[in-house]
């Protein structure tokens, strides 16, 4: 587990790759601000902590309102370390 | 400000169920759990319309771009079973499944918003026609290599599955029976388990009848065997095939 965390941090530069591979682009758009549905959020430039918390909560089921059901389906392929990397990447995207 | 207050008050006063209404979540249509359920009903709707249309592969390729974000450009989906392999699937099967998800007959909250954003029956026909032209990637998720398990699975498959899904897992386009060859083990295991347990609401009752008696071990065995099926002439050529995993 700790090894995974270390790796996760080491690969923080691969955020763009993760963002595509983990299918984030499908709903939020390649630029993080062209969502598929009008009530899906634009996430580019969002606070890192907020993004991390939402992803964690949707994955665990703590957040199950709104459109979270759609995202929960893909959270099984995102590890905790990857959540951190993705949050960092998203927060740095141009809003 | 005043308007916001009114909205807030209205929301607060609405019963919980009404507040839950979400345009991105399918409204459930009664399926296999309901009495009088007819599998693959031919009564109108997008499915029937799309089936009658001739799919345009070129337009379908364009429309597929959005699908490729999850199912990958090659159509291979993911070995972890999150997303099914689509390449080479019968267009009838794709049309039926997307239409069922869109109609609230097959529950899939992740896929639903994509199914509804397909603009119309023509686009559904186009994208299905395109998917059907794709070669099946060589690599896919497999089950265990335990020969005993595999043997048991082979026996079950040959006894009860071939009449619909075919010896090589080729399915039947005219009957909406899916191609199984090249599909990920984990995806098939999840689906067949859901079919057995009544959770896949658009399932074919004839199939439910067959798998109902299967234990988890039986399902694992038969799906393990299914993951070894190889349909002649449908695999991608070796060189540069399959693209990404």
Interface residues (C-beta under 8 A of the other chain):
Chain A: X20 X23 X25 X26 X27 X36 X37 X39 X40 X66 X67 X69 X70 X71 X72 X73 X74 X76 X77
Chain B: X22 X23 X24 X25 X66 X69 X70 X78 X80 X82 X83 X108 X109 X110 X111 X112 X113 X114 X117
